[in-house]
Amino acid sequence: MTLLTMPAVQALVFVAGCALIHAARAHAAALARVLTEAALLLAVLLLVSAAINSAVEATLGGSGPYDAIVALDAP
């Protein structure tokens, strides 16, 4: 008689599998929440960076971030 043919072992394996699936779903939900918050934070930081860059260009003049490099190449 093999070990997995006993009803008690089958029931324990089933319960362990259910617990594993439940734990994986809980971790997946937490991970999805963290990844969503990180994506939102990165989007906000990108927008703030673009706004600061735009404000600096409007204040100092120029048409782009590489104006100083292009000016060095001019004769």
C-alpha atoms as an extended CHARMM CRD file, in Angstrom:
* protein
*
        75  EXT
         1         1  MET       CA              0.0000000000        0.0000000000        0.0000000000  PROA      1               0.0000000000
         2         2  THR       CA              1.5350000000        3.2920000000       -1.0610000000  PROA      2               0.0000000000
         3         3  LEU       CA              1.4690000000        6.3900000000        1.0590000000  PROA      3               0.0000000000
         4         4  LEU       CA             -0.8060000000        8.4480000000       -1.2000000000  PROA      4               0.0000000000
         5         5  THR       CA             -3.5330000000        5.8190000000       -1.2760000000  PROA      5               0.0000000000
         6         6  MET       CA             -4.4300000000        6.4340000000        2.3570000000  PROA      6               0.0000000000
         7         7  PRO       CA             -7.3880000000        8.8200000000        2.6760000000  PROA      7               0.0000000000
         8         8  ALA       CA             -5.8350000000       10.8070000000        5.5160000000  PROA      8               0.0000000000
         9         9  VAL       CA             -2.7120000000       11.5910000000        3.4800000000  PROA      9               0.0000000000
        10        10  GLN       CA             -4.8300000000       12.5770000000        0.4680000000  PROA      10              0.0000000000
        11        11  ALA       CA             -6.8490000000       14.9350000000        2.6470000000  PROA      11              0.0000000000
        12        12  LEU       CA             -3.6800000000       16.4840000000        4.1130000000  PROA      12              0.0000000000
        13        13  VAL       CA             -2.1730000000       16.9790000000        0.6440000000  PROA      13              0.0000000000
        14        14  PHE       CA             -5.4120000000       18.6060000000       -0.5220000000  PROA      14              0.0000000000
        15        15  VAL       CA             -5.5090000000       20.9740000000        2.4690000000  PROA      15              0.0000000000
        16        16  ALA       CA             -1.8190000000       21.8270000000        2.0020000000  PROA      16              0.0000000000
        17        17  GLY       CA             -2.4510000000       22.5980000000       -1.6790000000  PROA      17              0.0000000000
        18        18  CYS       CA             -5.3880000000       24.8320000000       -0.8160000000  PROA      18              0.0000000000
        19        19  ALA       CA             -3.2830000000       26.6750000000        1.7680000000  PROA      19              0.0000000000
        20        20  LEU       CA             -0.4960000000       27.1390000000       -0.7640000000  PROA      20              0.0000000000
        21        21  ILE       CA             -2.8940000000       28.5710000000       -3.3670000000  PROA      21              0.0000000000
        22        22  HSD       CA             -4.4470000000       30.8870000000       -0.7700000000  PROA      22              0.0000000000
        23        23  ALA       CA             -1.0200000000       32.1560000000        0.3330000000  PROA      23              0.0000000000
        24        24  ALA       CA              0.0730000000       32.7100000000       -3.2780000000  PROA      24              0.0000000000
        25        25  ARG       CA             -3.0470000000       34.7480000000       -3.9990000000  PROA      25              0.0000000000
        26        26  ALA       CA             -2.4970000000       36.8890000000       -0.9090000000  PROA      26              0.0000000000
        27        27  HSD       CA              1.1160000000       37.5520000000       -1.8960000000  PROA      27              0.0000000000
        28        28  ALA       CA              0.0990000000       38.2760000000       -5.4870000000  PROA      28              0.0000000000
        29        29  ALA       CA             -2.4260000000       40.8680000000       -4.3130000000  PROA      29              0.0000000000
        30        30  ALA       CA              0.1630000000       42.5380000000       -2.0920000000  PROA      30              0.0000000000
        31        31  LEU       CA              2.7580000000       42.5030000000       -4.8630000000  PROA      31              0.0000000000
        32        32  ALA       CA              0.2840000000       43.9670000000       -7.3450000000  PROA      32              0.0000000000
        33        33  ARG       CA             -0.5020000000       46.7510000000       -4.8870000000  PROA      33              0.0000000000
        34        34  VAL       CA              3.1910000000       47.5760000000       -4.4050000000  PROA      34              0.0000000000
        35        35  LEU       CA              3.8820000000       47.5210000000       -8.1460000000  PROA      35              0.0000000000
        36        36  THR       CA              0.8950000000       49.7750000000       -8.8240000000  PROA      36              0.0000000000
        37        37  GLU       CA              2.0600000000       52.2820000000       -6.2310000000  PROA      37              0.0000000000
        38        38  ALA       CA              5.5920000000       52.2220000000       -7.6680000000  PROA      38              0.0000000000
        39        39  ALA       CA              4.2720000000       52.8310000000      -11.1890000000  PROA      39              0.0000000000
        40        40  LEU       CA              2.1660000000       55.7580000000       -9.9910000000  PROA      40              0.0000000000
        41        41  LEU       CA              5.1100000000       57.2350000000       -8.1040000000  PROA      41              0.0000000000
        42        42  LEU       CA              7.3360000000       56.9510000000      -11.1710000000  PROA      42              0.0000000000
        43        43  ALA       CA              4.6870000000       58.6060000000      -13.3330000000  PROA      43              0.0000000000
        44        44  VAL       CA              4.3850000000       61.4990000000      -10.8870000000  PROA      44              0.0000000000
        45        45  LEU       CA              8.1720000000       61.8890000000      -10.7220000000  PROA      45              0.0000000000
        46        46  LEU       CA              8.3470000000       61.9100000000      -14.5200000000  PROA      46              0.0000000000
        47        47  LEU       CA              5.6900000000       64.6150000000      -14.7270000000  PROA      47              0.0000000000
        48        48  VAL       CA              7.4250000000       66.7220000000      -12.0600000000  PROA      48              0.0000000000
        49        49  SER       CA             10.7470000000       66.3340000000      -13.8530000000  PROA      49              0.0000000000
        50        50  ALA       CA              9.1980000000       67.4000000000      -17.1540000000  PROA      50              0.0000000000
        51        51  ALA       CA              7.5500000000       70.3960000000      -15.4860000000  PROA      51              0.0000000000
        52        52  ILE       CA             10.8360000000       71.4850000000      -13.8950000000  PROA      52              0.0000000000
        53        53  ASN       CA             12.6840000000       71.0560000000      -17.1840000000  PROA      53              0.0000000000
        54        54  SER       CA             10.0520000000       73.0840000000      -18.9910000000  PROA      54              0.0000000000
        55        55  ALA       CA             10.1740000000       75.8340000000      -16.3550000000  PROA      55              0.0000000000
        56        56  VAL       CA             13.9790000000       76.0410000000      -16.5440000000  PROA      56              0.0000000000
        57        57  GLU       CA             13.8850000000       76.2770000000      -20.3310000000  PROA      57              0.0000000000
        58        58  ALA       CA             11.2010000000       78.9580000000      -20.2060000000  PROA      58              0.0000000000
        59        59  THR       CA             13.1740000000       80.9360000000      -17.6120000000  PROA      59              0.0000000000
        60        60  LEU       CA             16.6210000000       80.6430000000      -19.1810000000  PROA      60              0.0000000000
        61        61  GLY       CA             15.5330000000       80.5530000000      -22.7930000000  PROA      61              0.0000000000
        62        62  GLY       CA             16.6300000000       78.0430000000      -25.3800000000  PROA      62              0.0000000000
        63        63  SER       CA             14.8180000000       75.4220000000      -27.3070000000  PROA      63              0.0000000000
        64        64  GLY       CA             16.1260000000       72.2370000000      -25.7480000000  PROA      64              0.0000000000
        65        65  PRO       CA             18.2790000000       70.5950000000      -23.1280000000  PROA      65              0.0000000000
        66        66  TYR       CA             21.2490000000       70.2450000000      -25.5010000000  PROA      66              0.0000000000
        67        67  ASP       CA             21.6270000000       73.9150000000      -26.4740000000  PROA      67              0.0000000000
        68        68  ALA       CA             24.8570000000       74.3000000000      -24.5240000000  PROA      68              0.0000000000
        69        69  ILE       CA             26.4030000000       71.3070000000      -26.2800000000  PROA      69              0.0000000000
        70        70  VAL       CA             25.3470000000       72.5580000000      -29.7270000000  PROA      70              0.0000000000
        71        71  ALA       CA             26.7150000000       76.0380000000      -28.9250000000  PROA      71              0.0000000000
        72        72  LEU       CA             30.1520000000       74.5200000000      -28.2770000000  PROA      72              0.0000000000
        73        73  ASP       CA             30.2440000000       73.1630000000      -31.8180000000  PROA      73              0.0000000000
        74        74  ALA       CA             29.4390000000       76.5540000000      -33.3790000000  PROA      74              0.0000000000
        75        75  PRO       CA             32.4110000000       78.4280000000      -34.9490000000  PROA      75              0.0000000000
